[in-house]
Amino acid sequence: MASPSEQTTCETMNSEKYANVNWDELGFSPMPTDYMFVMKCSEGENFLQGNLTPFGNIELSPSAAILNFGQGIFEGLKAYRREEGRITLFRPEQNAIRMKMGAERMCMPSPSTEQFVDAVKQTVLANKRWVPPPGKGSLYVRPLLMGSGSAMGVAPAPEYTFLIYTSPVGNYYKGDTSINVIVEEKLRQAIPNGAGGVKAITNYAPVFRAVTQAKTKGFSDVLFLDAKTGRNVEELSSCNIFIVKGNVISTPATLGTILPGVTRKSIIDIALDSGYQVQECVIPVEDLMDADEVFCTGTAVVVNTVGSITYQGKRVEYKTGVESVSRKLYATLTGIQMGRIEDKMGWTVEVD
Ligand SMILES: *Cc1c(COP(=O)(O)O)cnc(C)c1O
């Protein structure tokens, strides 16, 4: 047993390395950390240089384009603390590229990939003590790009702000292992040629009603169907969907109404590498109801098994548990992220 003086030394060391957080009770809600990164530029110009500032509220004019017209996009990625102590990011340049695509769609300037990744690294390092211990969660990194300048008429803002804040997180869905999902039959998430293919902030509040109603009925999330026919599977409110039938894994193709997830893309590569056949195609809701297994992917949810889907009052249950394909893919993905499995693809990036 440790003597009282040894315990004190140990606690002092911990308080330097880690923020005062109960790491065993992390959920997915915002927790203020020490610093945020802020960088501004005018319309028609490029972002030049940003700074770390203490985390806190920001000032915006009531006529800011982000507040009035929703001219903004966000990103989401995670920093992981490995067993040996190093802190890494997973494919941050993919988030930078996606933010650039979103910025073009929303008529905004965007930071270069290099600026984006560098700013993410700086922000994570400044908030290092908030990166949970290995196995307890991760530091969620939330870059925002917004029209912060004033605009009265419906038009792009004259000034833009790129901001990054962080928060330690645990599981996205309460209770984890497998989730129950309901197919939304009325409301749609994205329309053809709309902005469903980018992380526009305006895509999310319109789905609150469907998700809130589903939660009151005991479901974890909603699965949206395509707006054109109402017959094909698209994605959940914040993650992509995959179905498994035999050795074949299918996921809807990203043709503008589905968010091209970094996790989705990585899982496709891992599945191919593991010997599964993978197809990106139209998935009629009937195929979903006939699948052996269903799972969803996203930075926040990682890879989550779907235990059941309810559609038109009919509930179908799927294979779950340690032998499921989704658990195997989860193990490989998180193994690469945490440095337990060799990163042959060069996906992980060290922050320091
Ligand atoms: C962010 C998001 C995803 C997942 O993307 P990742 O890059 O894997 O985090 C999927 N669908 C929607 C609607 C999203 O907003």
The ligand as an ORCA input file, in Angstrom:
! r2SCAN-3c Opt
* xyz 0 1
  C     -20.243     14.816    -39.661
  C     -21.314     13.985    -40.239
  C     -21.092     12.638    -40.592
  C     -19.824     11.894    -40.263
  O     -18.675     12.406    -40.835
  P     -17.239     12.024    -40.210
  O     -16.274     12.737    -41.073
  O     -17.118     10.557    -40.278
  O     -17.250     12.518    -38.820
  C     -22.115     11.966    -41.231
  N     -23.307     12.552    -41.479
  C     -23.554     13.830    -41.132
  C     -24.877     14.411    -41.452
  C     -22.575     14.581    -40.501
  O     -22.829     15.833    -40.144
*
